[in-house]
Amino acid sequence: MKKHFVFAALLLSLLRPEAVFSDSQPEDEKTDAPAPYEESEFPQWAKDVRRLEIVSLGSVPFAALTVTLGYGAYLYYSGSSDTFPNPFDRSSFSEGEQMKMFCISLGAGAAVGLADLAVNLIKRRAEKKRLEEIKASQDQILVIPLHDSSAGEPQKPSAEPES
């Protein structure tokens, strides 16, 4: 069995997969290359859902470690455990406790993802509102008088502030 494995490994190391899968055309003549994605190719909601998924699933390991440490600290300080449980040792917690901590970690990850989504939606709405205000202000003509209309003569800038 060992001889077959060594022979197969030696045979595979001698083969060059790039020669087997390469085309006969030079690199500059290939036209089958996919075009990169454009900014307007996906709707905004699809981008938001993708970011929600990435942030939620990415935060689950950190939430799991935090929940495990927090639950271990709770057990230790409440007197339910004589020693502080090791968060990386599966035998420190029962199967039911592990399942609860896992579910809480998933919920915490989802909460982090939803909070990130809310912050981004609020930022996007504020930016849109700011741009609309700028556009509306550019459409208006502002008249700034150079003199006080009640006195009929131009105002002179004073060196001393009025009190």
C-alpha positions as CSV (number, residue, x, y, z in Angstrom):
1,M,0.0,0.0,0.0
2,K,2.9,2.4,0.8
3,K,4.5,1.6,-2.5
4,H,1.4,2.6,-4.4
5,F,1.0,5.8,-2.5
6,V,4.7,6.8,-3.1
7,F,4.4,5.8,-6.8
8,A,1.2,7.9,-7.2
9,A,2.8,10.9,-5.4
10,L,5.9,10.7,-7.6
11,L,3.9,10.4,-10.7
12,L,1.7,13.4,-9.8
13,S,4.7,15.5,-8.9
14,L,6.2,14.9,-12.4
15,L,3.0,16.0,-14.2
16,R,2.6,19.6,-15.1
17,P,-1.1,20.5,-14.9
18,E,-0.6,23.9,-16.5
19,A,0.7,22.1,-19.7
20,V,-2.4,19.8,-19.7
21,F,-4.9,22.6,-19.2
22,S,-3.3,25.4,-21.2
23,D,-4.7,26.6,-24.5
24,S,-2.8,26.8,-27.7
25,Q,-3.5,30.6,-28.0
26,P,-1.1,33.1,-26.5
27,E,-2.2,35.1,-23.5
28,D,-2.8,38.3,-25.4
29,E,-5.2,36.6,-27.8
30,K,-7.5,35.1,-25.2
31,T,-10.9,36.8,-25.2
32,D,-12.7,34.4,-22.8
33,A,-11.6,36.3,-19.7
34,P,-14.5,37.3,-17.6
35,A,-15.1,41.0,-17.2
36,P,-14.8,42.4,-13.7
37,Y,-18.0,43.3,-11.8
38,E,-19.3,46.8,-12.2
39,E,-20.6,49.0,-9.4
40,S,-24.1,49.1,-10.7
41,E,-24.4,45.4,-11.5
42,F,-25.9,44.4,-8.2
43,P,-28.8,46.2,-6.4
44,Q,-28.0,47.9,-3.1
45,W,-30.1,45.4,-1.1
46,A,-28.0,42.5,-2.4
47,K,-24.9,44.2,-1.2
48,D,-26.4,44.9,2.2
49,V,-27.5,41.3,2.6
50,R,-24.0,40.1,1.6
51,R,-22.4,42.4,4.1
52,L,-24.9,41.3,6.8
53,E,-24.0,37.7,6.2
54,I,-20.2,38.3,6.3
55,V,-20.3,40.4,9.4
56,S,-22.7,38.1,11.2
57,L,-20.8,34.9,10.4
58,G,-17.4,36.6,11.0
59,S,-18.4,37.7,14.5
60,V,-19.6,34.3,15.7
61,P,-16.2,32.9,16.7
62,F,-15.5,36.1,18.7
63,A,-19.0,36.0,20.3
64,A,-18.5,32.3,21.1
65,L,-15.3,33.0,23.0
66,T,-16.8,36.0,24.8
67,V,-19.9,34.0,25.8
68,T,-17.8,31.0,26.9
69,L,-15.6,33.2,29.0
70,G,-18.6,35.1,30.4
71,Y,-20.5,31.9,31.3
72,G,-17.3,30.4,32.9
73,A,-16.9,33.6,35.0
74,Y,-20.5,33.4,36.0
75,L,-20.2,29.8,37.1
76,Y,-16.9,30.6,39.0
77,Y,-18.1,33.7,40.8
78,S,-21.6,32.3,41.6
79,G,-19.9,29.3,43.4
80,S,-21.2,26.7,41.0
81,S,-17.7,25.7,40.0
82,D,-14.6,25.5,42.2
83,T,-12.2,26.5,39.4
84,F,-12.5,28.8,36.5
85,P,-13.5,26.6,33.5
86,N,-11.1,26.4,30.5
87,P,-13.1,27.9,27.5
88,F,-11.1,25.7,25.0
89,D,-11.8,22.4,26.9
90,R,-15.0,20.7,25.8
91,S,-15.2,18.7,29.0
92,S,-15.5,21.9,31.1
93,F,-19.2,22.3,30.1
94,S,-22.0,19.8,29.7
95,E,-23.5,19.2,26.3
96,G,-26.6,21.3,27.2
97,E,-24.5,24.2,28.3
98,Q,-22.4,24.0,25.1
99,M,-25.6,24.1,23.0
100,K,-26.9,27.1,25.0
101,M,-23.6,28.9,24.5
102,F,-23.6,28.1,20.8
103,C,-27.1,29.5,20.3
104,I,-26.3,32.6,22.3
105,S,-23.2,33.1,20.1
106,L,-25.2,32.8,17.0
107,G,-27.7,35.3,18.3
108,A,-24.9,37.7,19.3
109,G,-23.4,37.3,15.8
110,A,-26.8,38.1,14.2
111,A,-27.2,41.1,16.6
112,V,-23.7,42.4,15.5
113,G,-24.6,42.0,11.8
114,L,-28.0,43.8,12.3
115,A,-26.3,46.6,14.2
116,D,-23.8,47.0,11.4
117,L,-26.6,47.0,8.9
118,A,-28.5,49.7,10.9
119,V,-25.5,51.9,11.2
120,N,-24.8,51.7,7.4
121,L,-28.4,52.4,6.5
122,I,-28.4,55.5,8.8
123,K,-25.2,56.7,7.3
124,R,-26.4,56.2,3.8
125,R,-29.7,58.0,4.5
126,A,-27.8,60.9,6.2
127,E,-25.4,61.2,3.2
128,K,-28.3,61.1,0.8
129,K,-30.2,63.8,2.8
130,R,-27.0,66.0,2.9
131,L,-26.5,65.7,-0.8
132,E,-30.2,66.6,-1.4
133,E,-29.8,69.7,0.8
134,I,-26.6,70.7,-1.1
135,K,-28.4,70.3,-4.4
136,A,-31.4,72.3,-3.2
137,S,-29.2,75.1,-2.0
138,Q,-27.4,75.2,-5.3
139,D,-30.7,75.7,-7.1
140,Q,-31.6,78.8,-5.0
141,I,-30.2,82.3,-5.5
142,L,-29.0,83.8,-2.3
143,V,-28.9,87.6,-2.0
144,I,-26.6,89.0,0.7
145,P,-27.0,92.8,1.1
146,L,-23.9,94.8,1.5
147,H,-25.5,97.5,3.5
148,D,-28.3,97.9,6.1
149,S,-31.5,98.6,4.3
150,S,-33.1,100.4,7.2
151,A,-30.3,103.1,7.4
152,G,-29.8,103.4,3.6
153,E,-26.0,103.6,3.8
154,P,-23.4,100.9,3.8
155,Q,-22.2,99.4,7.1
156,K,-18.6,99.9,8.1
157,P,-16.8,97.0,9.8
158,S,-16.0,97.9,13.3
159,A,-12.8,97.0,15.1
160,E,-14.5,96.6,18.5
161,P,-17.1,93.9,19.0
162,E,-20.5,95.3,20.0
163,S,-21.8,94.3,23.4
